[in-house]
Amino acid sequence: MKTIKTSVVILLLLLTHFSFSQPLGYYNGTGGLAGENLKKALHDIIKGHVDFSYNQSRYIINYTDADTANPENVILFYLQESRDADLYGTGGDYINREHVWAKSHGNFVDIRPMDSDAHNLRPADASVNEDRGNKDFDNVQPSGAQHFEATGCWYTSSAWEPGPATKGQVARILFYMATRYEGGDPEIDLELIDAYSSYPLPQHGKLSTLIEWNNQYPPSDFERRRNERLFQIQQNRNPFVDNPDFANLIWNTKQPASILFSELKMTPEKPVPGETVTVSLKINSETAPDSVLFFWGDFFDSKQNRENLILNSDTYSSEISFINVSPGETAFFLVKAFAGNDSLLTRGSYIFPENISQEQITPVQTVQGTGLESPMIGQQVTITGRVTGNFDNTLYIQDNSTGRGGICIFNSLKTGNVGDSVVVRGKVAEYSTLTELTDIGYFYNFGNNKTVEPVEINTSQINEDYEGMLVKIPGVTFNEGGTTIQDANTTYSFSDGSGQSVLFSSWNSRLVGKKLPGGKVTVTGILSQYQGTYQLLARDISDFGVKTTAPLLPADDNRIVLYPNPAGDQLFLSSSKEIKSITVYSASGQKMISESRKISQIDVSAFAPGLYIITIETRGDGFVSKKFSKR
């Protein structure tokens, strides 16, 4: 990156060390917090990410863990060896997707997004992965055995010690999982403990060793790059890669610095090369800061350029002009405040978008044309719009609600939350009569996350005018209402009195295992097309507008654990207090089982696959409700 000429500047994020590509303000609200308060604040920031199927996770980690010297290869996690990214399989030298937080610790197999969260998945040599199994992590040298292939790893029957290159990464992944997953529909509450051999409970250890590894082995450039690439896909970050000291503040009794950064913002939020921005930051300190310094350059922790930040009223604000910077380049930032004997350091970075004029944007209506096929097949276009839905390697965007304003974006790993404003460049194509953009050469997410309102139509209005658009159809009745949506590519017929159409659910859809609603409902989804047949794509179960009539869930009690979850034929209950009674309801509110006795095991073999709610009465604590799935 060329030199940045500025008139004073500040850009960046919050709190502590080793951050990378943190969007401005991402960790706002975490300053001055510690313990469970900080953990909850971080959970609220990183929850609700864009989730993908376990099948799609393979392609995600092939990108996030790509060998920098050979992008066709991935770096194997424990072995730290470069291997062809196509060699997935079972056993031997094939590649497996390693769940660093072993999925048997809580048994979250097939529970989205837990099972497929790519922050927890790493490409690993299959035989090494098999030997690690579901062991907890701890220092085992010299009493353990050295692995014959991954010679940096040692193990016992219950603990696994990875090599120096992965110890810190293991710790920060487990910190992420324990923070991201706090329970609730149908996620499981994962907790770290200072012990091991707690399987199958949703616990992992050994906490004190993980804290030691986190502090001893800080993030590498590879780990920071991985976090940034995951953010581009899942739209959430691992806070402990950005700020490893978060772990000490949550689990290691460290107290926050006496200096507090807050209300960090930049206007405009997404500047283009050559644009001048205003950035502001407030600092709260018992002692007035002696100085606030800003450094920037073209590599991590660069101090190529330096400025003093100026106090105006209660805000440190400055301007910066991004000239001599090219699209796609990254500027790295560092801010340090000094107050007496204390100081606070924070880092950040920014990737510059292309400066695209309105004249360079092709409206989606123009791409769609007025006929059944696009008049621009084979042409490269740049379009813009808001994300309306994500389906693994496919997303849909929309730039108007008046008709012919939606389009499919195919085979792009980069994505956005529903409502995000994106710019995409690709080649126009028709696939089985669906207009789409393929061969994506440029994708930039400008954020915003604004509500996209569906266009209300009836089934008789389903036609090319609404292809690729978000629509809602009221008064819909499904022919197969009440049946469970299959783990297969399946269509389900529905009607609304004006005509009939179909809903399509793929084998890896978020709908799998859920039930089609009975009775009349309003259905929302993307209107897609395959081989001349229009079909509705519901994004998740909420697009059916179904509200459960099961009892409201009171505050959860973490001392009660259900396992395995999802359950097979038997569901086990573990509680620190005596269980007096249990009642199980289906997601629609039907009472399935009621037992007024001490119980630790429930036969659910006759239950249909799906989501259930169990209300548990314990001695002295009243009633607690939890959710579990039946596979």
GUVO-761799 format. One line per field, with one value per residue (C-alpha): residue number from 1; residue in three letters; x, y, z. Coordinates in steps of 0.1 Angstrom, whole numbers. Layout:
BEGIN
nr	NUM,...
rest	ALA,...
X	X,...
Y	Y,...
Z	Z,...
END
This chain:
BEGIN
nr	1,2,3,4,5,6,7,8,9,10,11,12,13,14,15,16,17,18,19,20,21,22,23,24,25,26,27,28,29,30,31,32,33,34,35,36,37,38,39,40,41,42,43,44,45,46,47,48,49,50,51,52,53,54,55,56,57,58,59,60,61,62,63,64,65,66,67,68,69,70,71,72,73,74,75,76,77,78,79,80,81,82,83,84,85,86,87,88,89,90,91,92,93,94,95,96,97,98,99,100,101,102,103,104,105,106,107,108,109,110,111,112,113,114,115,116,117,118,119,120,121,122,123,124,125,126,127,128,129,130,131,132,133,134,135,136,137,138,139,140,141,142,143,144,145,146,147,148,149,150,151,152,153,154,155,156,157,158,159,160,161,162,163,164,165,166,167,168,169,170,171,172,173,174,175,176,177,178,179,180,181,182,183,184,185,186,187,188,189,190,191,192,193,194,195,196,197,198,199,200,201,202,203,204,205,206,207,208,209,210,211,212,213,214,215,216,217,218,219,220,221,222,223,224,225,226,227,228,229,230,231,232,233,234,235,236,237,238,239,240,241,242,243,244,245,246,247,248,249,250,251,252,253,254,255,256,257,258,259,260,261,262,263,264,265,266,267,268,269,270,271,272,273,274,275,276,277,278,279,280,281,282,283,284,285,286,287,288,289,290,291,292,293,294,295,296,297,298,299,300,301,302,303,304,305,306,307,308,309,310,311,312,313,314,315,316,317,318,319,320,321,322,323,324,325,326,327,328,329,330,331,332,333,334,335,336,337,338,339,340,341,342,343,344,345,346,347,348,349,350,351,352,353,354,355,356,357,358,359,360,361,362,363,364,365,366,367,368,369,370,371,372,373,374,375,376,377,378,379,380,381,382,383,384,385,386,387,388,389,390,391,392,393,394,395,396,397,398,399,400,401,402,403,404,405,406,407,408,409,410,411,412,413,414,415,416,417,418,419,420,421,422,423,424,425,426,427,428,429,430,431,432,433,434,435,436,437,438,439,440,441,442,443,444,445,446,447,448,449,450,451,452,453,454,455,456,457,458,459,460,461,462,463,464,465,466,467,468,469,470,471,472,473,474,475,476,477,478,479,480,481,482,483,484,485,486,487,488,489,490,491,492,493,494,495,496,497,498,499,500,501,502,503,504,505,506,507,508,509,510,511,512,513,514,515,516,517,518,519,520,521,522,523,524,525,526,527,528,529,530,531,532,533,534,535,536,537,538,539,540,541,542,543,544,545,546,547,548,549,550,551,552,553,554,555,556,557,558,559,560,561,562,563,564,565,566,567,568,569,570,571,572,573,574,575,576,577,578,579,580,581,582,583,584,585,586,587,588,589,590,591,592,593,594,595,596,597,598,599,600,601,602,603,604,605,606,607,608,609,610,611,612,613,614,615,616,617,618,619,620,621,622,623,624,625,626,627,628,629,630,631
rest	MET,LYS,THR,ILE,LYS,THR,SER,VAL,VAL,ILE,LEU,LEU,LEU,LEU,LEU,THR,HIS,PHE,SER,PHE,SER,GLN,PRO,LEU,GLY,TYR,TYR,ASN,GLY,THR,GLY,GLY,LEU,ALA,GLY,GLU,ASN,LEU,LYS,LYS,ALA,LEU,HIS,ASP,ILE,ILE,LYS,GLY,HIS,VAL,ASP,PHE,SER,TYR,ASN,GLN,SER,ARG,TYR,ILE,ILE,ASN,TYR,THR,ASP,ALA,ASP,THR,ALA,ASN,PRO,GLU,ASN,VAL,ILE,LEU,PHE,TYR,LEU,GLN,GLU,SER,ARG,ASP,ALA,ASP,LEU,TYR,GLY,THR,GLY,GLY,ASP,TYR,ILE,ASN,ARG,GLU,HIS,VAL,TRP,ALA,LYS,SER,HIS,GLY,ASN,PHE,VAL,ASP,ILE,ARG,PRO,MET,ASP,SER,ASP,ALA,HIS,ASN,LEU,ARG,PRO,ALA,ASP,ALA,SER,VAL,ASN,GLU,ASP,ARG,GLY,ASN,LYS,ASP,PHE,ASP,ASN,VAL,GLN,PRO,SER,GLY,ALA,GLN,HIS,PHE,GLU,ALA,THR,GLY,CYS,TRP,TYR,THR,SER,SER,ALA,TRP,GLU,PRO,GLY,PRO,ALA,THR,LYS,GLY,GLN,VAL,ALA,ARG,ILE,LEU,PHE,TYR,MET,ALA,THR,ARG,TYR,GLU,GLY,GLY,ASP,PRO,GLU,ILE,ASP,LEU,GLU,LEU,ILE,ASP,ALA,TYR,SER,SER,TYR,PRO,LEU,PRO,GLN,HIS,GLY,LYS,LEU,SER,THR,LEU,ILE,GLU,TRP,ASN,ASN,GLN,TYR,PRO,PRO,SER,ASP,PHE,GLU,ARG,ARG,ARG,ASN,GLU,ARG,LEU,PHE,GLN,ILE,GLN,GLN,ASN,ARG,ASN,PRO,PHE,VAL,ASP,ASN,PRO,ASP,PHE,ALA,ASN,LEU,ILE,TRP,ASN,THR,LYS,GLN,PRO,ALA,SER,ILE,LEU,PHE,SER,GLU,LEU,LYS,MET,THR,PRO,GLU,LYS,PRO,VAL,PRO,GLY,GLU,THR,VAL,THR,VAL,SER,LEU,LYS,ILE,ASN,SER,GLU,THR,ALA,PRO,ASP,SER,VAL,LEU,PHE,PHE,TRP,GLY,ASP,PHE,PHE,ASP,SER,LYS,GLN,ASN,ARG,GLU,ASN,LEU,ILE,LEU,ASN,SER,ASP,THR,TYR,SER,SER,GLU,ILE,SER,PHE,ILE,ASN,VAL,SER,PRO,GLY,GLU,THR,ALA,PHE,PHE,LEU,VAL,LYS,ALA,PHE,ALA,GLY,ASN,ASP,SER,LEU,LEU,THR,ARG,GLY,SER,TYR,ILE,PHE,PRO,GLU,ASN,ILE,SER,GLN,GLU,GLN,ILE,THR,PRO,VAL,GLN,THR,VAL,GLN,GLY,THR,GLY,LEU,GLU,SER,PRO,MET,ILE,GLY,GLN,GLN,VAL,THR,ILE,THR,GLY,ARG,VAL,THR,GLY,ASN,PHE,ASP,ASN,THR,LEU,TYR,ILE,GLN,ASP,ASN,SER,THR,GLY,ARG,GLY,GLY,ILE,CYS,ILE,PHE,ASN,SER,LEU,LYS,THR,GLY,ASN,VAL,GLY,ASP,SER,VAL,VAL,VAL,ARG,GLY,LYS,VAL,ALA,GLU,TYR,SER,THR,LEU,THR,GLU,LEU,THR,ASP,ILE,GLY,TYR,PHE,TYR,ASN,PHE,GLY,ASN,ASN,LYS,THR,VAL,GLU,PRO,VAL,GLU,ILE,ASN,THR,SER,GLN,ILE,ASN,GLU,ASP,TYR,GLU,GLY,MET,LEU,VAL,LYS,ILE,PRO,GLY,VAL,THR,PHE,ASN,GLU,GLY,GLY,THR,THR,ILE,GLN,ASP,ALA,ASN,THR,THR,TYR,SER,PHE,SER,ASP,GLY,SER,GLY,GLN,SER,VAL,LEU,PHE,SER,SER,TRP,ASN,SER,ARG,LEU,VAL,GLY,LYS,LYS,LEU,PRO,GLY,GLY,LYS,VAL,THR,VAL,THR,GLY,ILE,LEU,SER,GLN,TYR,GLN,GLY,THR,TYR,GLN,LEU,LEU,ALA,ARG,ASP,ILE,SER,ASP,PHE,GLY,VAL,LYS,THR,THR,ALA,PRO,LEU,LEU,PRO,ALA,ASP,ASP,ASN,ARG,ILE,VAL,LEU,TYR,PRO,ASN,PRO,ALA,GLY,ASP,GLN,LEU,PHE,LEU,SER,SER,SER,LYS,GLU,ILE,LYS,SER,ILE,THR,VAL,TYR,SER,ALA,SER,GLY,GLN,LYS,MET,ILE,SER,GLU,SER,ARG,LYS,ILE,SER,GLN,ILE,ASP,VAL,SER,ALA,PHE,ALA,PRO,GLY,LEU,TYR,ILE,ILE,THR,ILE,GLU,THR,ARG,GLY,ASP,GLY,PHE,VAL,SER,LYS,LYS,PHE,SER,LYS,ARG
X	0,13,18,-14,-13,-34,-45,-46,-65,-80,-95,-100,-116,-116,-96,-63,-41,-35,-66,-69,-94,-119,-148,-151,-172,-176,-167,-183,-200,-174,-151,-147,-164,-151,-163,-198,-208,-181,-189,-226,-217,-194,-221,-246,-221,-213,-246,-270,-244,-251,-251,-244,-248,-220,-216,-208,-183,-158,-156,-155,-125,-107,-108,-101,-73,-57,-20,-7,20,-4,-41,-51,-39,-49,-28,-37,-44,-24,1,8,14,2,-22,-44,-77,-96,-84,-114,-122,-121,-89,-53,-39,-74,-87,-113,-132,-119,-144,-119,-147,-155,-192,-197,-192,-228,-237,-246,-244,-267,-277,-273,-254,-233,-222,-212,-197,-165,-148,-147,-138,-103,-89,-70,-52,-78,-56,-45,-80,-91,-64,-74,-110,-130,-101,-99,-68,-40,-3,6,44,65,41,20,28,42,21,40,29,20,52,45,14,13,-16,-30,-63,-82,-61,-45,-16,-12,20,32,17,-18,-20,-30,-55,-71,-76,-91,-115,-128,-131,-152,-175,-181,-190,-210,-232,-252,-282,-316,-335,-320,-284,-267,-250,-213,-190,-153,-142,-108,-109,-116,-133,-168,-181,-209,-218,-215,-182,-146,-113,-88,-95,-63,-42,-62,-56,-19,-17,-37,-12,19,10,-5,-23,-3,-9,-24,-49,-58,-63,-86,-107,-111,-121,-146,-161,-166,-186,-204,-205,-192,-157,-137,-133,-103,-83,-90,-84,-68,-69,-107,-100,-81,-108,-135,-118,-86,-97,-80,-95,-102,-78,-86,-87,-120,-125,-162,-184,-159,-173,-162,-182,-186,-184,-171,-148,-135,-99,-94,-123,-119,-135,-142,-135,-144,-136,-143,-119,-129,-100,-95,-64,-67,-47,-13,-14,-34,-13,-24,-1,-9,7,5,12,0,12,29,43,52,31,22,-2,-13,-51,-67,-93,-123,-149,-151,-142,-110,-118,-97,-98,-80,-78,-72,-53,-27,-46,-59,-92,-86,-56,-57,-47,-37,-43,-30,-42,-25,-36,-14,-27,-2,12,-16,-21,-46,-39,-63,-59,-79,-78,-99,-101,-109,-138,-138,-151,-180,-202,-239,-233,-213,-242,-266,-301,-313,-344,-321,-303,-337,-351,-387,-388,-383,-345,-320,-310,-275,-264,-226,-220,-202,-222,-219,-251,-261,-289,-298,-294,-328,-317,-287,-287,-252,-234,-263,-277,-303,-302,-329,-327,-364,-398,-417,-409,-380,-358,-343,-315,-296,-259,-244,-212,-200,-184,-186,-221,-241,-269,-304,-307,-270,-262,-237,-221,-214,-197,-202,-213,-250,-262,-294,-296,-327,-346,-333,-314,-283,-248,-219,-181,-181,-151,-159,-181,-182,-205,-214,-235,-266,-287,-319,-353,-363,-400,-415,-438,-473,-487,-510,-502,-520,-494,-464,-445,-413,-419,-411,-383,-355,-376,-387,-424,-451,-483,-511,-538,-516,-525,-500,-513,-488,-494,-482,-456,-419,-397,-374,-336,-338,-345,-383,-411,-443,-475,-496,-526,-542,-576,-563,-540,-513,-475,-447,-422,-387,-365,-331,-314,-292,-319,-325,-360,-350,-366,-391,-428,-449,-476,-512,-541,-537,-505,-487,-456,-426,-397,-376,-394,-369,-373,-361,-367,-396,-413,-415,-408,-407,-376,-383,-352,-360,-390,-398,-409,-439,-451,-457,-459,-455,-483,-459,-453,-431,-396,-386,-350,-327,-310,-275,-273,-297,-282,-299,-279,-275,-290,-303,-316,-319,-342,-333,-329,-308,-312,-285,-293,-275,-309,-335,-360,-396,-415,-411,-435,-425,-443,-440,-431,-468,-477,-490,-482,-462,-452,-459,-441,-445,-415,-377,-364,-331,-339,-368,-378,-383,-381,-418,-412,-412,-380,-382,-379,-394,-397,-392,-404,-385,-396,-367,-369,-365,-361,-395,-399,-372,-378,-352,-353,-341,-342,-352,-333
Y	0,35,61,76,114,127,157,139,106,79,47,16,-6,-13,-28,-47,-66,-86,-75,-76,-61,-52,-31,3,0,-38,-41,-9,-16,-40,-13,-15,-49,-82,-116,-127,-91,-90,-126,-116,-84,-104,-131,-104,-91,-124,-143,-145,-150,-163,-200,-227,-264,-288,-297,-261,-258,-278,-251,-223,-238,-245,-207,-196,-221,-219,-222,-187,-202,-224,-215,-249,-264,-261,-261,-291,-280,-303,-316,-280,-295,-282,-306,-307,-292,-318,-347,-351,-386,-411,-423,-423,-391,-378,-345,-344,-314,-313,-300,-284,-282,-319,-321,-350,-326,-317,-338,-310,-332,-317,-287,-256,-234,-252,-282,-262,-231,-227,-208,-243,-263,-269,-291,-320,-351,-379,-403,-375,-364,-399,-401,-367,-380,-360,-356,-325,-302,-301,-302,-339,-339,-358,-384,-388,-404,-384,-388,-408,-385,-351,-352,-318,-334,-355,-373,-396,-415,-384,-353,-339,-315,-299,-284,-248,-236,-246,-243,-206,-213,-241,-219,-190,-213,-229,-194,-184,-215,-210,-173,-178,-206,-198,-220,-213,-226,-251,-241,-257,-238,-246,-240,-243,-261,-265,-303,-329,-362,-345,-360,-361,-330,-297,-288,-287,-283,-276,-239,-230,-246,-228,-195,-203,-212,-181,-159,-178,-182,-150,-149,-152,-134,-167,-168,-131,-136,-166,-145,-118,-143,-159,-125,-120,-153,-158,-121,-127,-127,-146,-118,-136,-135,-97,-92,-122,-104,-107,-143,-129,-104,-132,-162,-151,-124,-96,-61,-37,-8,25,41,35,40,45,57,51,60,70,91,80,44,29,55,50,58,96,103,124,110,122,98,104,86,93,85,81,81,90,109,131,114,129,120,100,87,73,51,37,19,-10,-39,-51,-30,-6,27,41,72,89,117,132,131,164,169,190,192,157,139,131,137,140,139,117,118,85,95,74,42,16,-5,-37,-24,-26,2,-10,13,15,39,43,65,74,86,87,52,35,31,15,1,-7,-18,-20,-20,-12,-27,-1,-7,3,38,28,56,52,51,19,1,-20,-21,-56,-48,-43,-76,-95,-78,-81,-117,-151,-149,-121,-102,-99,-136,-139,-102,-89,-65,-47,-46,-34,-43,-56,-92,-110,-146,-170,-206,-221,-211,-191,-157,-134,-96,-71,-34,-26,-38,-29,-60,-77,-64,-96,-119,-150,-147,-181,-196,-167,-175,-139,-129,-107,-106,-101,-64,-57,-35,-52,-45,-75,-80,-112,-128,-130,-166,-186,-219,-240,-208,-189,-157,-155,-139,-163,-161,-135,-112,-85,-85,-58,-56,-21,-34,-14,-45,-27,-44,-58,-58,-87,-79,-93,-114,-144,-176,-165,-136,-159,-151,-138,-103,-116,-141,-137,-114,-116,-122,-131,-150,-149,-175,-204,-241,-269,-302,-319,-297,-312,-335,-332,-317,-343,-345,-345,-322,-321,-299,-293,-281,-252,-232,-199,-201,-183,-211,-236,-235,-253,-247,-263,-275,-289,-317,-292,-266,-249,-263,-300,-316,-288,-294,-278,-257,-270,-246,-212,-193,-164,-178,-156,-166,-160,-168,-190,-211,-245,-260,-236,-242,-214,-224,-206,-208,-203,-191,-207,-218,-182,-176,-198,-172,-201,-192,-219,-224,-243,-227,-196,-205,-191,-183,-212,-232,-242,-269,-290,-307,-327,-352,-363,-334,-341,-373,-407,-432,-420,-386,-383,-356,-345,-321,-308,-310,-337,-338,-340,-341,-335,-326,-327,-306,-306,-273,-268,-271,-308,-325,-356,-370,-361,-378,-369,-388,-387,-394,-393,-410,-405,-429,-406,-434,-428,-391,-377,-358,-322,-297,-303,-284,-301,-284,-298,-293,-295,-296,-261,-243,-246,-251,-247,-252,-264,-273,-305,-320,-355,-368
Z	0,-8,19,33,35,63,84,117,120,141,130,149,175,211,238,242,219,187,167,130,105,131,117,133,165,164,201,212,246,259,274,312,315,329,339,329,320,293,282,277,258,234,230,220,194,177,179,151,124,89,93,66,64,75,38,29,58,37,11,37,56,23,18,54,60,25,23,16,-7,-26,-23,-38,-5,31,62,83,119,142,116,102,68,34,16,-15,-5,-26,-5,18,30,58,74,64,48,38,52,79,93,129,155,179,205,201,190,214,243,244,213,189,158,131,153,133,135,162,141,111,127,108,136,153,122,109,82,98,88,92,112,135,139,148,175,190,191,217,242,263,260,286,290,291,284,294,308,277,244,214,183,156,127,143,163,179,196,228,243,270,271,281,271,240,238,204,191,197,164,174,212,212,183,202,233,213,194,227,242,211,214,252,245,213,225,256,250,234,204,198,207,237,265,263,292,299,331,348,345,318,311,315,282,272,291,271,288,277,295,308,314,332,305,278,294,296,259,249,267,257,220,205,172,140,108,95,124,119,82,90,113,87,60,83,90,53,52,85,94,129,144,171,197,212,180,178,215,233,266,266,280,310,317,316,331,347,372,353,359,330,324,341,307,288,250,239,212,184,150,115,91,64,77,44,27,-8,-18,-19,5,37,68,103,131,168,200,237,265,301,326,362,350,319,291,286,249,224,195,162,140,106,77,53,77,111,140,116,129,95,102,135,146,179,183,194,222,213,241,254,221,204,167,136,98,74,36,20,-11,-30,-18,-42,-40,-22,-2,36,60,95,125,161,188,222,250,280,314,342,347,327,290,267,232,205,168,137,99,68,34,7,-18,-54,-61,-84,-99,-104,-142,-137,-119,-140,-125,-118,-139,-169,-162,-158,-190,-200,-213,-198,-201,-195,-226,-211,-209,-209,-202,-171,-150,-117,-96,-62,-38,-4,6,10,16,20,10,14,-18,-31,-20,-34,-36,-46,-57,-59,-49,-81,-101,-118,-90,-75,-87,-76,-68,-73,-59,-38,-4,6,18,41,67,53,47,41,11,-13,-46,-68,-102,-122,-154,-163,-168,-170,-151,-156,-165,-134,-141,-119,-116,-117,-118,-91,-94,-69,-38,-12,18,29,58,71,79,71,69,35,32,11,-18,-11,-39,-44,-62,-94,-96,-95,-127,-141,-127,-92,-100,-75,-52,-16,-16,9,2,28,33,23,30,25,11,34,64,97,81,89,62,48,46,8,-22,-19,-31,-11,-27,-14,-24,-14,-33,-63,-75,-65,-63,-46,-18,-24,5,-2,17,36,42,75,73,76,106,110,104,77,93,93,86,68,72,55,38,30,8,-23,-56,-75,-106,-118,-153,-159,-126,-101,-65,-32,-10,27,44,78,99,108,71,78,104,129,166,192,217,240,275,276,287,321,329,321,348,338,364,344,314,286,266,239,221,195,211,196,214,249,265,297,324,347,376,407,424,427,397,410,376,339,311,274,248,210,193,185,222,223,256,248,282,318,347,384,398,401,366,348,315,291,263,232,206,195,190,155,145,155,183,218,251,284,316,347,383,407,445,459,425,409,371,344,307,281,245,228,193,183,153
END
